[in-house]
Amino acid sequence: MSAYADHIATVKARFDEALTATGFDSVLIYAGQPRVAFLDDNPAPYKVNPLFKYWVPVIESPKSAIFYQPGQKPVVFLFKPRDFWHAEVKIPAEEWQQHVELIVIDNQEKMTDWLGDKIKSAAFIGEDFAEPVASWPVKARNPANLIDHLHFHRAIKTAWEVENMRQANKLAAKAHLAARDAFMAGASELEIHHAYLAAINFRESQVPYNSIVALNEHGAVLHYDVYETSAPEQSRSFLIDAGALYRGYCADITRTYSREEGFFADLIEAMDDAQQSLLSEIKPGINYYELHVSQHLKIAKILGEFGFVKGTAESIYEQGYSSAFFPHGLGHFIGLQVHDVGGFLANDRGDTIARDPRHPFLRLLRDVEVGQVFTIEPGLYVVDQLLEEHAGNKDFNWDKIAELRPYGGIRIEDSIVVGTDGNNENLTRDAFAELGS
């Protein structure tokens, strides 16, 4: 069997189990459709329902749907309207079409006519803000128990999914190198952003999230996406957090660069070493929270060694000092979504794992399992809002912190496929290595 054939067999099996466990006969998965801006007729960029592209690698065909009934071939209703205002959706012939019943429709009534009374026993998954979808007589809309069951199990990726993420990382790595070169050439944030997109021939709406392209002190803004149009007088540092899509699967990569050798370059190297050291600790059976704490201790050690804070790694962490410099979580699941869901699910029945009050922004609290794919993205920043809590604390070397402030901060992010006994695959490093970087 091909990788895709194995994948869709797994998806069907997971839906079979979820439908049986939750008492539904069938499911209707709506691809979604664009929303228009308030008091306007101009739509925002369309993003497909992730559970639609879980079945088929179709991400640009709004108003389509998939109907699945256990034991039956999934039916894909591909919406291709007769419309002289817009370009026709082009869906090339691919393997996935051999595993489904494909019905091309030019209006949604043809789908509901085909379904007939079957729609009344189907669980609907998707957005239903618009007619006629809002009035479809389905049995239930987005039932939490069904969605939780599916989200829990899709944390384990199929071989086909992992291959798509390999390809997405190769695209993103290529674009990252183009962005790095633009930074070294003195480009502005907007020019760097354009270089990134041009390297892989993407439109801005085709990347999985707004790229973070931050020069100098902007690197301390965790989700910075303003893009200054003029280059700064002195371009000291560059933090880029940007990804790519391949067949609907995401890459999410962060790198930080220094223009010159010295203090900040040394700090980047120390953070890179700390991140790489943590990767060797990823093994099935440990909890992701343990990895997060271990990374905090490594960053706490760096804070002490570089003279930002006094104390041992343990004392710096225990007093909460490291959280002032590393406030976000270590990482998250990744796949169909950049921040793939299910990180707080304790089981497929929907029971959840409580967020830890000390690390409230950590998105993943599950045990590590073979086949999971998640990011590892430690950071170290000068965020004045977080440092206010420690104002006047003599354990902090405020002169040294001031030295770092013009550089903003550092984040380094890779995506990891969990293997057996620590035999993991680093999708991100492998992609850069293939490009000779």
C-alpha positions in Angstrom: 0.0 0.0 0.0 1.1 3.6 -0.6 1.6 6.0 2.3 -1.6 7.8 1.4 -3.6 4.6 1.3 -2.3 3.7 4.8 -3.1 7.2 5.9 -6.7 7.2 4.8 -7.2 3.7 6.2 -6.0 5.1 9.6 -8.3 8.1 9.3 -11.3 5.9 8.6 -10.4 3.6 11.5 -10.1 6.7 13.8 -13.5 8.0 12.6 -15.1 4.6 13.0 -14.0 4.4 16.6 -15.0 8.0 17.3 -18.4 7.6 15.8 -19.1 4.4 17.6 -17.9 5.8 20.9 -20.1 8.9 20.6 -23.2 7.3 19.1 -23.3 8.9 15.7 -24.1 7.0 12.5 -22.1 9.3 10.1 -20.2 12.6 9.8 -20.4 15.5 7.5 -17.2 17.6 7.4 -17.6 21.0 5.9 -14.5 22.6 4.3 -15.7 26.1 5.4 -16.0 29.3 3.4 -14.6 32.8 3.5 -16.0 35.4 5.9 -16.5 38.9 4.7 -15.3 41.9 6.6 -17.9 43.9 8.7 -20.1 46.1 6.5 -18.2 45.0 3.4 -18.2 42.3 0.8 -14.4 41.7 0.8 -13.6 38.3 2.3 -10.6 37.5 4.6 -8.2 34.8 3.3 -9.9 31.4 3.5 -8.5 28.7 5.8 -9.8 25.2 5.3 -11.2 23.1 8.2 -8.3 21.0 9.4 -10.5 17.9 9.8 -11.4 18.3 6.1 -7.8 18.3 4.9 -7.1 15.4 7.3 -8.9 13.2 4.7 -7.8 14.8 1.4 -5.0 17.3 0.5 -7.5 19.9 -0.7 -7.0 23.3 0.9 -8.4 25.8 -1.6 -11.9 24.6 -2.3 -14.4 26.3 0.0 -17.9 25.1 0.3 -16.8 21.5 -0.3 -17.7 18.7 2.1 -16.9 15.1 3.0 -19.6 12.6 4.1 -18.5 9.5 5.8 -20.4 6.5 7.1 -18.5 3.6 8.6 -18.2 0.7 6.2 -18.8 3.0 3.2 -16.4 4.8 0.9 -16.0 8.5 1.9 -17.9 10.8 -0.4 -16.1 14.1 -1.3 -18.4 16.8 -2.6 -16.0 19.1 -4.5 -17.6 22.5 -4.9 -16.7 24.1 -8.3 -19.3 26.9 -9.0 -20.1 28.2 -12.4 -18.9 31.7 -11.7 -17.4 34.2 -14.2 -16.3 36.5 -11.3 -13.6 34.2 -10.0 -11.0 31.8 -11.3 -12.1 28.1 -11.2 -10.7 26.0 -8.5 -8.2 23.6 -10.1 -7.8 20.2 -8.5 -5.3 18.0 -10.3 -5.8 14.3 -10.6 -4.1 12.7 -7.6 -4.0 9.4 -5.7 -6.5 10.5 -3.1 -9.3 10.5 -5.7 -8.9 6.7 -6.0 -9.9 6.2 -2.4 -13.1 8.3 -2.3 -16.3 8.7 -4.3 -15.8 12.1 -5.9 -18.8 14.2 -6.8 -18.3 17.6 -8.3 -21.1 20.1 -7.6 -21.8 23.6 -8.7 -24.3 24.4 -6.0 -24.8 23.0 -2.5 -28.3 21.9 -3.1 -26.9 19.1 -5.2 -25.1 17.8 -2.2 -28.1 17.9 0.2 -30.3 16.3 -2.5 -27.8 13.5 -2.8 -27.6 13.0 1.0 -31.4 13.1 1.4 -32.4 11.8 4.9 -28.8 10.7 5.6 -28.0 14.3 6.6 -30.4 14.0 9.5 -28.3 11.3 11.3 -25.0 13.0 10.6 -22.8 14.8 13.0 -21.7 18.1 11.4 -18.1 19.3 11.9 -17.2 22.8 10.6 -18.2 26.4 10.5 -21.9 27.1 10.0 -22.2 30.9 10.1 -23.7 31.1 6.6 -26.8 29.8 4.9 -27.7 27.3 3.7 -25.2 25.5 6.0 -26.7 27.0 9.1 -30.1 25.4 8.3 -29.0 21.9 7.3 -31.0 19.4 9.4 -28.0 17.6 10.9 -28.2 15.5 14.1 -25.6 17.6 15.9 -23.2 20.4 15.2 -19.6 20.2 16.3 -20.3 17.7 19.1 -17.4 18.1 21.6 -17.2 14.4 22.5 -16.7 13.5 18.8 -14.2 16.2 18.1 -12.2 15.5 21.3 -12.0 11.8 20.4 -10.6 12.7 17.0 -8.2 15.3 18.3 -6.7 13.0 20.9 -5.8 10.3 18.4 -4.6 12.6 15.6 -1.7 13.6 17.7 -0.1 10.4 16.4 0.9 11.1 12.8 0.9 8.7 9.9 3.9 8.2 7.7 2.1 10.2 5.0 1.6 13.1 7.4 5.2 13.1 8.5 6.4 13.1 4.8 4.2 16.1 4.1 5.8 17.9 7.1 9.3 17.0 5.8 8.5 18.7 2.6 7.0 21.7 4.4 10.2 22.0 6.4 12.3 21.9 3.3 10.3 24.8 1.8 10.5 26.8 5.0 14.2 26.2 5.5 14.9 27.4 1.9 12.9 30.6 2.6 14.7 31.0 6.0 18.1 31.1 4.3 16.8 33.7 1.8 15.6 35.8 4.8 18.9 35.4 6.6 20.8 36.6 3.5 18.5 39.6 3.2 19.2 40.5 6.8 22.9 40.3 6.3 22.5 42.5 3.2 20.9 45.2 5.4 17.3 44.8 4.3 14.3 46.2 6.1 11.8 43.9 7.9 9.3 44.2 5.0 12.1 43.5 2.4 13.1 40.4 4.4 9.5 39.2 4.5 9.3 39.6 0.7 12.6 37.7 0.2 11.1 34.9 2.3 8.0 34.6 0.2 9.8 35.0 -3.1 12.2 32.1 -2.3 9.4 29.6 -2.3 6.9 31.5 -4.6 4.3 31.8 -1.9 1.6 34.5 -1.5 1.3 36.0 2.0 -2.0 34.1 2.4 -0.3 30.8 1.6 1.9 30.7 4.7 0.4 29.0 7.7 0.7 32.0 10.0 1.8 35.6 10.0 5.6 35.4 9.9 7.5 37.1 12.7 10.3 39.2 11.1 12.0 41.1 13.9 15.1 43.2 13.8 16.9 44.4 16.9 14.7 45.1 19.9 11.6 43.9 18.0 12.8 40.3 18.8 11.5 40.8 22.3 7.9 41.0 21.1 6.9 37.4 21.0 4.4 37.7 18.1 5.8 40.7 16.4 4.4 41.1 12.9 4.5 44.8 12.1 7.2 44.8 9.4 9.0 48.2 9.4 9.4 49.4 5.8 12.7 51.1 6.4 15.9 49.4 7.6 17.2 50.6 11.0 20.4 52.7 11.2 22.1 49.8 12.8 20.8 46.3 12.1 22.2 44.3 15.0 20.1 41.2 15.4 17.4 39.2 13.5 14.7 36.8 14.8 12.5 35.1 12.3 9.6 32.7 13.1 8.1 31.6 9.8 6.7 28.5 8.2 5.3 26.9 5.1 2.5 24.6 4.0 2.7 21.4 2.0 -0.4 19.5 1.2 -2.1 21.3 4.1 0.7 20.3 6.6 2.7 22.9 8.5 6.3 23.8 9.1 7.1 26.2 12.0 10.7 27.3 12.3 12.5 30.0 14.3 16.1 31.1 14.0 18.0 34.1 15.5 21.0 35.7 14.0 23.6 38.2 15.1 25.3 40.5 12.6 28.6 40.6 14.4 30.7 38.2 16.6 30.7 38.9 20.3 28.3 38.9 23.2 25.0 38.3 21.3 26.5 35.7 18.9 27.9 33.9 21.9 24.5 34.0 23.6 22.8 32.5 20.5 25.3 29.7 20.4 24.7 28.9 24.1 20.9 28.8 23.5 21.4 26.6 20.4 23.5 24.2 22.5 20.9 24.2 25.2 18.1 23.4 22.8 20.1 20.6 21.1 20.9 19.2 24.5 17.2 19.0 25.4 16.4 17.1 22.2 18.5 14.2 23.4 16.1 13.9 26.4 12.9 13.3 24.3 11.8 9.7 24.8 8.5 8.0 24.9 6.9 7.8 28.4 8.2 11.1 29.8 5.8 14.0 30.1 6.3 17.1 27.9 6.1 19.2 31.1 9.3 17.6 32.2 11.0 18.7 29.0 9.7 22.3 29.6 11.2 22.3 33.2 14.5 20.8 32.0 14.8 23.6 29.3 14.1 26.2 32.0 17.0 24.9 34.0 19.2 25.0 31.0 18.2 28.6 30.3 18.6 29.5 34.0 22.2 28.2 33.8 22.8 30.5 30.8 21.4 33.4 32.7 23.9 32.7 35.5 26.8 32.1 33.2 26.3 35.2 31.2 25.8 37.3 34.3 22.2 38.3 33.9 21.1 36.8 37.2 23.0 35.6 40.3 22.5 32.1 41.5 22.7 28.4 40.5 20.4 27.1 37.7 18.2 25.5 40.4 17.9 28.7 42.5 17.2 30.9 39.5 14.5 28.6 38.3 12.9 28.0 41.8 12.7 31.7 42.4 10.8 32.2 39.1 13.6 34.3 37.6 13.9 32.3 34.4 10.2 32.9 33.6 11.0 36.6 33.3 13.3 35.8 30.4 11.5 32.7 29.0 7.8 33.3 29.5 6.2 31.1 26.8 5.9 27.4 26.6 8.6 25.1 25.2 6.5 24.1 22.2 3.3 22.5 20.9 1.9 19.8 18.6 2.2 20.6 14.9 0.6 19.0 11.8 -2.6 20.1 10.1 -2.4 23.2 12.3 0.6 25.2 13.4 -0.7 24.8 17.0 -2.2 21.4 16.6 -4.9 20.8 19.1 -5.1 18.1 21.7 -2.2 19.1 23.9 -4.4 19.2 27.1 -6.5 16.0 26.4 -5.9 13.3 29.0 -7.8 10.7 26.9 -10.2 10.4 24.0 -13.2 10.9 26.2 -12.5 14.6 26.5 -11.0 14.7 30.0 -8.5 17.5 30.2 -5.2 18.1 31.9 -5.2 21.2 34.0 -2.8 24.0 33.0 0.0 24.5 35.4 -0.3 27.9 37.1 3.4 28.4 37.1 3.7 27.8 33.3 0.2 28.9 32.0 1.3 29.4 28.4 2.6 25.8 27.9 0.4 24.3 25.1 1.2 20.6 25.6 1.0 18.6 28.8 0.6 15.1 27.5 3.0 12.1 27.8 5.4 11.8 24.9 4.5 8.9 22.5 6.0 7.4 19.4 4.6 9.2 16.3 3.9 12.5 17.9 5.3 15.6 16.2 5.9 18.7 18.3 8.1 21.8 18.4 10.9 22.6 20.8 11.4 26.4 20.9 13.1 27.8 23.9 13.5 31.6 24.1 15.4 34.2 26.1 14.3 37.8 25.8 14.4 41.2 27.5 10.7 41.9 28.1 10.4 45.0 30.3 6.8 44.2 31.3 8.0 40.9 32.8 11.1 42.4 34.5 9.0 45.0 36.3 8.1 42.4 38.9 11.8 42.1 39.8 12.6 45.8 39.8 15.3 46.6 42.4 16.1 42.9 42.9 19.9 42.8 43.5 20.1 39.2 42.1 19.5 40.8 38.6 22.4 42.5 36.9 20.5 45.4 35.4 23.5 46.7 33.5 24.0 43.4 31.7 20.3 43.2 30.9 20.5 46.7 29.4 23.3 45.4 27.2 21.0 42.7 25.8 17.9 45.0 25.4 18.9 46.4 22.0 19.1 42.9 20.6 15.6 42.0 21.7 15.9 38.2 22.2 16.6 34.8 21.0 14.3 31.9 20.0 15.3 28.7 18.2 12.6 26.2 17.1 12.7 22.8 15.5 10.0 20.2 14.8 10.6 16.7 16.2 9.1 13.4 15.2 9.2 11.1 18.3 10.8 7.7 17.6 11.5 4.7 19.8 14.1 4.9 22.6 15.1 8.5 21.7 15.6 7.7 18.0 13.9 10.9 17.0 13.8 12.7 13.7 14.5 16.5 13.6 12.5 17.6 10.5 13.9 21.1 10.8 17.6 20.4 11.2 17.5 17.8 8.5 15.9 20.3 6.1 18.7 22.8 6.7 21.3 20.1 6.4 19.9 19.1 3.0 20.4 22.7 1.9 24.0 22.6 3.2 23.3 24.9 6.1 
